[in-house]
Amino acid sequence: MDYKIEEADIMKQKLYLLAAMLFVSLPGVASAYVGPGAGLSAIGSLLALLLAIVVAFVGFFWYPIKRLIGGKKGGATIEEDTIEVEQDAVAVKEKSE
């Protein structure tokens, strides 16, 4: 029986602690003026955050999926790029001689 009493006391203490934390966290009355500069800064920050989320979505999800589905279109292959660079290097070497 004592066990049930102790458990009830602990629950009561937790409830009082929660009530005290909620009471302390309630804001009081604030008679303050927020000017247009602060409002524009808040709007700008919100827009920057939304843009960052969109860019992150495109970079991490949409673009790689698009590349997997569609493949690489119209670009030169690595072998073609390597041959072109080698030919350029030979041409530069011949000019310098």
Secondary structure, DSSP 8 states (H G I E B T S, - for coil): -HHHHHHHHHHHHHHHHHHHHHHHHS---------HHHHHHHHHHHHHHHHHHHHHHIIIIIHHHHHHHH---S---HHHHHHHHHHHHHHHHHHH-
